[in-house]
Amino acid sequence: MSQTESRHSGGRPDAGTYSDGQDSTAPTTDRARRTLLATIRHDLRTPINAIVGYSEMLLEDLDGTDEQGTAPDLRKIRSAGTELLALVSSILDPARINASQELDLEAVGIELRRDLRTPINAVLGYSEMLLEDADGAGQDTVTADLRKIHSAAEHFLSLIDDVVRFSGKDAADAVLDAEGTLAPAVLRDVVSTVRSLEEGNEMARDEPGHILIVDDKEINRDILSRHLERRGHMTTGAENGVRALELVGATRFDLVLLDIMMPQMNGYEVLRRLKSDPSLRDIPVIVISALDEMESVVRCIEMGAEDYLPKPFNPVLLQARIGASLEKKRLRDQEQLYLEQIRFERAKSERLLLNVLPEAIAARLKEGEHVIAERYEEVTVLFADIVGFTEYSASTSPEKLVYLLNDIFSSFDRLADRHGVEKIKTIGDAYMAVGGVPTPRHDHAPAIAEMALDMQEEIARVKSDGIAPLDIRVGINAGPVIAGIIGTRKFIYDLWGDTVNTASRMESHGLVGRIQVTAHTYERLKHAYRFEERGVILVKGKGEMTTYVLAGRL
């Protein structure tokens, strides 16, 4: 608020001229009374805050270097400011005034002017003398702060005069309109604050931090900023709640010091919006307000404020509260960092687990299963061996060899993903995959056939690029298997049974560059693929078997 607005708010009318016997307006009258008292206290404390704050800082600057002998008079100014605060709090004590049936604003003003005259005259007198001495000594910095103290004292006197002058029946009518409600044109900012309070549920470390100071009074922002910057903090000021929300949305802050009674948007609404935004709710907020009613304190703490301090603030207490809040913020940030690291490591371990195990099996292990073994009645198993790899490895560097094998097997892995089959393992230069495990599917045989044909194309690519003179030999068989996990330190998901052994024999007894399948597999695929009958061959451990060569798609 400007000085003109401040003077007008300091002379709020007497809501108590309405009798408590008028039941229809009693709640409104009580609200007007509370609003008025809060406004007077708020406006009177602002210049007191300036008097105490600037005198404190001047004394800090003079510590040990008081060549002009100004410290004693500054202490008297600070003492007078402290006395003013105590007197204002006593005369405008809500409990004391609420005990009476009516609020006699003129009587309150006279009492204020009478009891506060001596300490305010002390502030004016000592500040004027110090100003003369500072001007003569060329102390420009001291002069500037002393002028602010003197100006605050004069403003304080004018506010007291306003309280007396702006009283009587006409003033009461300015607060209450014809329907007995608070007129929106008057007390606009403060009424919105008190209504927010009444609606209620409707709605010291040395490490530096970046602190946002939200207060509509420039003098309050200046005092807080200078106090904090002397202790190494970086500060940014916001003159109202709207500007505060703009700043926190664009800049990272470690702490917010928030006033309650402000134009456009009061502190309650700022606090509500901060704590309802997931990206901002962890910023600690300390409320520093002249609105010291217990309701306001409780409301702010319930809404998520870290602390609540009255104006004018105690510098030592404020420093301690800021230090504690910044330390909590740092611990929260550190906790979030640790949680993020845990999430990252967990995701990495899950990726590694999925490189070893099928996703469905990995999920069952994470859920606590220790023994996983199942029988599948009909699956299709593929074995592939890279022909010529052993000879090639004898004349190739290890790095080039591993790079080549990784390139080939990575392309096979991509094919497995594309066709929805499960890679089981690699053994040397051999590759094993299965269709229908661990998730059963009726088209497991065609899926494996498609993968085998695509694997031939991948090897043809390697040969055509001149990378290596390699070929592939593939064997396929369909039938029942047992699948499960073995190992306790290094897990492996594997298959067992005659179907697996026969598929392996189809590969080892196969032809270079061809895909050999059993008669059972041929029967499942013959309607969609071209085959060549190889005839009867002798298979180790199986005897004579009729086999076929998968030649392509129909």
URNOR-V834520 format. One line per field, one symbol per residue. phi: phi as a letter, one per 20 degrees, with the letter a starting at -180 (. if undefined). psi: psi as a letter, one per 30 degrees, with the letter a starting at -180 (. if undefined). Layout:
BEGIN
phi = ???
psi = ???
END
This chain:
BEGIN
phi = .fffffffffdffefffefffeffdgffffffffffffffffffffffgffffffgfffffegncefemeggfffffffffffgfffffffdfgfffffefceefffffffffffeffffffffffffffffffffemeffffffffffffffffgffffffgffecoffffffedefemdffffdlgffffffffffflffe.deffbededdafefffffffffgfffdnedccdcebfffffffffdcedeacdceeebfmbffffffffffeegecfeffcdecbfedfggfffgfffeoffabceeffegfffffffgffffffffffffffffffffffffffffffffdcfgfffffffeofddcbbddfbccdcccceenffffffdcfgfffffffffffffffffgffemddfeadcmddccbbdncedgbfdffgfffffffffffffffffffmfaedccccccbdqebdcaecoddcfbdcccpfgffffffgffdedfmcdecefffgffdffccecdfeoecedgmcnfbeccdfdqef
psi = kleeeeeeffikljfffkkffjefgeeeeeeeeeeeeeeeeeeefeeeeeeeeeeeeeeeefjfhiffhfeeeeeeeeeeeeeeeeeeeeegkeeeeffleljjeeeeeeeeeeffeeeeeeeeeeeeeeeeeeeffhieeeeeeeeeeeeeeeeeeeeeeeeeeilaeeeeffekafgglkkffkheeeeeeeeeeefcgf.jlfklljkkjjkfjeeeeeeeeeeeffgflklkkkfleeeeeeefffkkkfkkjklejllejleeeeeeeeffjfffffjkkkkjlfjgkeeeeeeeeefgkelkklkkljeeeeeeeeeeeeeeeeeeeeeeeeeeeeeeeeeeeeeeeffelkeeeeeeefffkejjklkkfjlkkkkkkjkfeeeeffgkleeeeeeeeeeeeeeeeeeeeefhlkkelkjcgkkklkkgkfjkkfheeeeeeeeeeeeeeeeeeeeffgekillkkkkkkkallkkaklleejlkklklleeeeeeeeeefgakkgljklleeeeeffffflklkkfakljkkffakkkllkjfal.
END
